[in-house]
Amino acid sequence: MQSFTPRQLPTYEHLLAALEQECQAFRESLDTRRVSNSASSLQPRELTEQPGGFEVFRQVFSTEIAPQLSASNGGRYWGFVTGGANPVATYADWLVTLYNQNVSKGGDSVASQVERQAIKWITELFELPAVFDGVMTTGATAANVLGAMTARQEIGRKQGIDVAKVGCKELEYTVFAATPHASMVKALGLAGLGQESWVQVACEPNIEAMDTTDLARKLADCRGTGKIVIASAATVTGTDYDDLVRVAQLCRQHQAWLHVDGAFGIFERLLAGPQGKTQGIELADSITLDCHKWLNVPYDCGVFLTRHPHTLFATCNVDAPYLANTEEAFPFMSLGIENSRRFRALPVWATLLAYGKQGIKAQIQRNVAQAATLANWIDASPAYELVKACELNVVVFSASAANAHDTEALLAQLNESGQVFMTPGRWQGSPVIRCAFSNWRTEQRDVELAISELFRLAN
Ligand SMILES: Cc1ncc(COP(=O)(O)O)c(C=O)c1O
């Protein structure tokens, strides 16, 4: 009978041998397995009274689970904004599990210093001022939650309210946004600011970027003292960037907190530098970015940065005597949502160390070139309409009037082919197909395969 008794568990040698076989099977299947699996189903199975043992799990995983998993870690999964897990980060992530550190605070191992250094390297990678500090999160959604909560804490401070301590019943606030990501809207709800109570700022004509004249007007009209502006760099469908220099100027003028969601769009900074489309992000009060998107580390890994770490601390402070915070025992649990935390910084640290700024930039460039190849083909094809010029890694298109399909049916057929995976979106009220390139595995031949599939469907 198996139990959690060390001697009865499989040895690391046994686990490694099994993992080697699993890796081999995964690698061999990646080119041939369906990219997505909408018809997947798990057999009903009773919870067993007696232990099944490791070999039973292995057998069930390889016959029932693995064949039904998507190829989201492969080169032709272009839904949402999905990064692949690069090999170095994959290895680092295995080590994270092997060592299983709890990075809730420093003082018992070097893990917290690795996270501190990874955060510093991230700010250097994106050429952000050294004043930015922060914490690794489970993803951009969690970073957006921290953005909303830290902003709330700061506007509370200005009104003499310690929101973390007494709540936000008396808080007076107004949130302004133009095209916030759905996760940002969720974050506003979680922070008690309301999913539906933000002020809609107009967009520039035909794009999703904020109309800053409208923002200026709305900020000036707002009589309250608690103002929060949510900006995008970039929007998830149109890849549109708010004019962050102007938005930051307005925020300074009206004492508004500026949170910028740069989940994947901040990576444009590696190509164009600080004067590109992200110019002004360095003036934000807080920034969200995702490492499990374009840095290609495994899920779950986002980053929350702020130039007000003390406010973040006041927001998340955990007050328990056995958790004494000192400089050596760096208090990550008082800078984020969780107390117990995975050592998710290691794959980021490993990626930055192994690939360097140039290696990461080269990967971004490859994905941008792949998106351009697909966008150019779509633009030239009578069967499809390129809905918006592709300037980064997201191609947005629909079926043209000459195509017998409607766009939603076309997307369903495309995904049903199992060759590629894209996701739906809406552009100016109409359905579109979004195709986002952010995986290190994608090659030109993958784009060609997508093109031939689109050609086949159109004919
Ligand atoms: C702009 C933006 N913000 C936030 C998110 C949410 O990211 P996550 O799923 O990592 O929480 C996304 C995901 O696509 C995004 O594109």
The ligand as an SDF file (V2000), in Angstrom:
LIG
                    3D

 16 16  0  0  0  0  0  0  0  0999 V2000
   -3.7970   44.0560  -21.5860 C   0  0  0  0  0  0  0  0  0  0  0  0
   -4.0470   42.8550  -20.7230 C   0  0  0  0  0  0  0  0  0  0  0  0
   -4.2330   43.0140  -19.4030 N   0  0  0  0  0  0  0  0  0  0  0  0
   -4.4620   41.9710  -18.5930 C   0  0  0  0  0  0  0  0  0  0  0  0
   -4.5430   40.6900  -19.0930 C   0  0  0  0  0  0  0  0  0  0  0  0
   -4.8360   39.5480  -18.1520 C   0  0  0  0  0  0  0  0  0  0  0  0
   -3.7210   38.7240  -18.0600 O   0  0  0  0  0  0  0  0  0  0  0  0
   -3.7000   37.3860  -17.1900 P   0  0  0  0  0  0  0  0  0  0  0  0
   -4.5800   36.4410  -17.8970 O   0  0  0  0  0  0  0  0  0  0  0  0
   -2.2700   37.0040  -17.2060 O   0  0  0  0  0  0  0  0  0  0  0  0
   -4.1620   37.6940  -15.8240 O   0  0  0  0  0  0  0  0  0  0  0  0
   -4.3510   40.4780  -20.4590 C   0  0  0  0  0  0  0  0  0  0  0  0
   -4.4490   39.1300  -21.0420 C   0  0  0  0  0  0  0  0  0  0  0  0
   -4.4860   38.9370  -22.2320 O   0  0  0  0  0  0  0  0  0  0  0  0
   -4.0770   41.5880  -21.2930 C   0  0  0  0  0  0  0  0  0  0  0  0
   -3.8810   41.4370  -22.6040 O   0  0  0  0  0  0  0  0  0  0  0  0
  1  2  1  0
  2  3  1  0
  2 15  2  0
  3  4  2  0
  4  5  1  0
  5  6  1  0
  5 12  2  0
  6  7  1  0
  7  8  1  0
  8  9  2  0
  8 10  1  0
  8 11  1  0
 12 13  1  0
 12 15  1  0
 13 14  2  0
 15 16  1  0
M  END
$$$$
